[in-house]
Amino acid sequence: MLIGIDDTDSPAGMCTTYLGAVLVRRLIKEHMRVREARLVRLNPNVTFKTRGNAAICLDVDGDPARGFELACAIVEELADFSCEKTNPGVVVAEQRFDPAFYHKAVTDFCEIEEAVAILESAGARYRGWKNQRGLVGATAAVASVLPDRTYEVLAYREPSRWGTKREVDKESLFACEEATFPHTWDTIDLANRVVVCVPHTPDPVLFGIRGESPAWVMTARSLILSEKPALEQIWITNQGTDSHLILGKCGTLREGLSYFVRGIVDGRPETGEGGHVSFAIRDGEATTRCMAYEPTKNFREIVRALVPGDDVIAAGSYKKGSINLEKLCLVVPARDISKKAPLCPACGKRMTSDGKGKGYKCRACGAHEKEPEISETKRLLSAGWYEVPPTARRHLAKPLCRGAPQVPAPDY
């Protein structure tokens, strides 16, 4: 059977993966074999998500009726029903659903009615609490297929410690990164000297290590010094795979979806209030604004180094009329050419414009010149992919240490 669970946590606590890890152990106590524990991240732009928009799926050998009973009981026991946004869902199916629903849940938006129709058609056992929105994620988790997969070992705290300061040795995390990167990632942000793998919310997670295989994440985990965890679980995930990104085109982007968009830089990037950097890309007559917000730190220097005419691919979520950049590819760099009024050959003064299409005039002596003064600045930015630092990376974003993004080919 496949057991899907979603939407049991809240900003104030709990974690669906912790609930799943506890359920794994209860299933094993009843002599069921858990073949796989899967953590599935869904569309990160869903406004009603509780935190990271993650659902889980357990692949289990055992009695589906008893599995459903245990799953519902643990949701009743551990889910944070006090939060308005927490609306759990449990699904138990004897076969995987059409993966199209999973793909839609990662890249688009799904309705509760769509999930229920799939569950009814498959004859699956299911239960939703409150407004039942968790059925969407639980159904998507059961439907998930992961051609590109990563792993995360999550260590969970003793319940008596929830909400207190986590005791994790920072230097051991830096040693862990040095020993296992690039086979593990997002443990720390080396450039900004920030710990990434230890959360700050009052939930059960102590730390999480992400990597390419169970062997690598456990090698990294063995180097970490911390308070004693209550339990640990290795999850197979779609994290770090870019599975939320689809091919988009300027002028046709939809709010809340995430895209790869290719275009030509239209004007020089500008730094606004708060240190946010923006620029526009053009494709024909259509333009789209791209944003590198202050939390992306040193990535903004890459964005500031763009010049008009650069051929780029912007990757990120389209929100409030802008692509919020997760990564950027400089496909073909343009020449950094600037024009300004020439010096007067007669008196050496800087000329001024004499009107549109009329060239330049010296206000001191009246001399005229037709052409501007042209200068070229050597580019320091080379072609290739650039990404936000680990401290600003989204769960689904593929880090460049895993290789360059696979941008879908246009369908025309």
Solvent accessible surface area in square Angstrom, and as a share of the most:
residue,aa,sasa,rsa
1,M,24,0.11
2,L,13,0.07
3,I,0,0.00
4,G,0,0.00
5,I,0,0.00
6,D,14,0.07
7,D,18,0.09
8,T,0,0.00
9,D,16,0.08
10,S,1,0.00
11,P,73,0.46
12,A,76,0.59
13,G,8,0.08
14,M,15,0.07
15,C,14,0.08
16,T,7,0.04
17,T,6,0.04
18,Y,15,0.06
19,L,0,0.00
20,G,0,0.00
21,A,0,0.00
22,V,22,0.13
23,L,0,0.00
24,V,8,0.05
25,R,82,0.30
26,R,83,0.30
27,L,0,0.00
28,I,93,0.47
29,K,164,0.70
30,E,66,0.30
31,H,174,0.78
32,M,16,0.07
33,R,142,0.52
34,V,32,0.19
35,R,111,0.41
36,E,34,0.15
37,A,7,0.05
38,R,11,0.04
39,L,1,0.00
40,V,0,0.00
41,R,27,0.10
42,L,8,0.04
43,N,2,0.01
44,P,17,0.11
45,N,10,0.05
46,V,17,0.10
47,T,116,0.67
48,F,81,0.34
49,K,65,0.27
50,T,18,0.10
51,R,58,0.21
52,G,23,0.22
53,N,25,0.13
54,A,20,0.15
55,A,0,0.00
56,I,0,0.00
57,C,4,0.02
58,L,0,0.00
59,D,29,0.15
60,V,0,0.00
61,D,58,0.30
62,G,40,0.38
63,D,78,0.40
64,P,27,0.17
65,A,47,0.37
66,R,77,0.28
67,G,0,0.00
68,F,42,0.18
69,E,98,0.44
70,L,21,0.10
71,A,0,0.00
72,C,12,0.07
73,A,51,0.40
74,I,0,0.00
75,V,0,0.00
76,E,85,0.38
77,E,100,0.45
78,L,36,0.18
79,A,12,0.09
80,D,30,0.16
81,F,66,0.27
82,S,107,0.69
83,C,27,0.16
84,E,155,0.70
85,K,91,0.39
86,T,0,0.00
87,N,9,0.04
88,P,0,0.00
89,G,0,0.00
90,V,0,0.00
91,V,0,0.00
92,V,1,0.01
93,A,3,0.02
94,E,131,0.59
95,Q,121,0.54
96,R,81,0.30
97,F,12,0.05
98,D,95,0.49
99,P,50,0.31
100,A,60,0.47
101,F,11,0.05
102,Y,5,0.02
103,H,88,0.39
104,K,76,0.32
105,A,7,0.05
106,V,2,0.01
107,T,25,0.15
108,D,26,0.14
109,F,68,0.28
110,C,13,0.08
111,E,98,0.44
112,I,32,0.16
113,E,125,0.56
114,E,57,0.26
115,A,0,0.00
116,V,42,0.24
117,A,61,0.47
118,I,46,0.23
119,L,0,0.00
120,E,108,0.48
121,S,102,0.66
122,A,42,0.32
123,G,66,0.63
124,A,16,0.12
125,R,91,0.33
126,Y,63,0.24
127,R,101,0.37
128,G,19,0.18
129,W,20,0.07
130,K,100,0.42
131,N,76,0.39
132,Q,70,0.31
133,R,61,0.22
134,G,0,0.00
135,L,0,0.00
136,V,18,0.10
137,G,2,0.01
138,A,0,0.00
139,T,0,0.00
140,A,0,0.00
141,A,0,0.00
142,V,0,0.00
143,A,0,0.00
144,S,0,0.00
145,V,53,0.31
146,L,13,0.06
147,P,129,0.81
148,D,53,0.28
149,R,80,0.29
150,T,1,0.00
151,Y,32,0.12
152,E,7,0.03
153,V,1,0.00
154,L,13,0.07
155,A,0,0.00
156,Y,0,0.00
157,R,0,0.00
158,E,72,0.32
159,P,74,0.47
160,S,104,0.67
161,R,82,0.30
162,W,72,0.25
163,G,52,0.50
164,T,72,0.42
165,K,181,0.77
166,R,31,0.11
167,E,100,0.45
168,V,27,0.16
169,D,61,0.32
170,K,92,0.39
171,E,109,0.49
172,S,8,0.05
173,L,2,0.01
174,F,20,0.08
175,A,52,0.40
176,C,0,0.00
177,E,20,0.09
178,E,153,0.68
179,A,64,0.50
180,T,1,0.01
181,F,99,0.41
182,P,59,0.37
183,H,71,0.32
184,T,0,0.00
185,W,5,0.02
186,D,16,0.08
187,T,0,0.00
188,I,2,0.01
189,D,1,0.00
190,L,110,0.55
191,A,78,0.60
192,N,47,0.24
193,R,129,0.47
194,V,60,0.34
195,V,33,0.19
196,V,45,0.26
197,C,12,0.07
198,V,20,0.12
199,P,38,0.24
200,H,171,0.76
201,T,48,0.28
202,P,59,0.37
203,D,4,0.02
204,P,0,0.00
205,V,15,0.09
206,L,0,0.00
207,F,0,0.00
208,G,8,0.08
209,I,0,0.00
210,R,36,0.13
211,G,0,0.00
212,E,62,0.28
213,S,30,0.19
214,P,57,0.36
215,A,72,0.55
216,W,87,0.30
217,V,0,0.00
218,M,75,0.33
219,T,63,0.37
220,A,0,0.00
221,R,35,0.13
222,S,80,0.52
223,L,72,0.36
224,I,9,0.05
225,L,116,0.58
226,S,42,0.27
227,E,12,0.05
228,K,167,0.71
229,P,23,0.14
230,A,39,0.30
231,L,29,0.14
232,E,51,0.23
233,Q,27,0.12
234,I,56,0.29
235,W,0,0.00
236,I,26,0.13
237,T,0,0.00
238,N,1,0.01
239,Q,2,0.01
240,G,2,0.02
241,T,17,0.10
242,D,14,0.07
243,S,38,0.25
244,H,1,0.01
245,L,13,0.06
246,I,59,0.30
247,L,65,0.32
248,G,16,0.15
249,K,94,0.40
250,C,7,0.04
251,G,62,0.59
252,T,94,0.55
253,L,23,0.11
254,R,126,0.46
255,E,98,0.44
256,G,6,0.05
257,L,7,0.03
258,S,3,0.02
259,Y,11,0.04
260,F,5,0.02
261,V,0,0.00
262,R,124,0.45
263,G,5,0.05
264,I,76,0.38
265,V,3,0.02
266,D,61,0.31
267,G,33,0.32
268,R,118,0.43
269,P,23,0.15
270,E,123,0.55
271,T,75,0.43
272,G,44,0.42
273,E,169,0.76
274,G,52,0.50
275,G,18,0.17
276,H,57,0.26
277,V,0,0.00
278,S,28,0.18
279,F,11,0.04
280,A,28,0.22
281,I,0,0.00
282,R,88,0.32
283,D,48,0.25
284,G,57,0.54
285,E,166,0.75
286,A,31,0.24
287,T,63,0.36
288,T,9,0.05
289,R,118,0.43
290,C,0,0.00
291,M,23,0.10
292,A,0,0.00
293,Y,81,0.31
294,E,56,0.25
295,P,74,0.46
296,T,13,0.07
297,K,74,0.31
298,N,75,0.38
299,F,4,0.02
300,R,39,0.14
301,E,104,0.46
302,I,41,0.21
303,V,0,0.00
304,R,83,0.30
305,A,42,0.32
306,L,2,0.01
307,V,5,0.03
308,P,56,0.35
309,G,35,0.34
310,D,0,0.00
311,D,20,0.11
312,V,0,0.00
313,I,20,0.10
314,A,0,0.00
315,A,0,0.00
316,G,0,0.00
317,S,0,0.00
318,Y,40,0.15
319,K,73,0.31
320,K,178,0.76
321,G,34,0.33
322,S,3,0.02
323,I,0,0.00
324,N,36,0.19
325,L,9,0.04
326,E,10,0.04
327,K,2,0.01
328,L,1,0.01
329,C,14,0.08
330,L,1,0.01
331,V,44,0.25
332,V,85,0.49
333,P,53,0.33
334,A,23,0.18
335,R,158,0.58
336,D,19,0.10
337,I,65,0.33
338,S,52,0.34
339,K,139,0.59
340,K,106,0.45
341,A,21,0.17
342,P,16,0.10
343,L,92,0.46
344,C,3,0.02
345,P,100,0.63
346,A,80,0.62
347,C,57,0.34
348,G,46,0.45
349,K,118,0.50
350,R,105,0.38
351,M,2,0.01
352,T,61,0.35
353,S,68,0.44
354,D,40,0.21
355,G,33,0.32
356,K,205,0.87
357,G,85,0.81
358,K,143,0.61
359,G,15,0.14
360,Y,42,0.16
361,K,60,0.26
362,C,1,0.01
363,R,151,0.55
364,A,71,0.55
365,C,69,0.41
366,G,32,0.31
367,A,29,0.22
368,H,111,0.50
369,E,62,0.28
370,K,172,0.73
371,E,124,0.56
372,P,31,0.19
373,E,61,0.27
374,I,104,0.53
375,S,55,0.35
376,E,95,0.43
377,T,82,0.48
378,K,173,0.73
379,R,48,0.18
380,L,171,0.85
381,L,15,0.08
382,S,73,0.47
383,A,59,0.45
384,G,28,0.27
385,W,47,0.17
386,Y,46,0.17
387,E,51,0.23
388,V,4,0.02
389,P,9,0.06
390,P,32,0.20
391,T,58,0.34
392,A,29,0.22
393,R,37,0.14
394,R,62,0.23
395,H,67,0.30
396,L,4,0.02
397,A,4,0.03
398,K,22,0.09
399,P,2,0.01
400,L,47,0.23
401,C,43,0.26
402,R,47,0.17
403,G,33,0.32
404,A,56,0.43
405,P,10,0.06
406,Q,148,0.66
407,V,52,0.30
408,P,57,0.36
409,A,86,0.67
410,P,69,0.44
411,D,145,0.75
412,Y,199,0.75
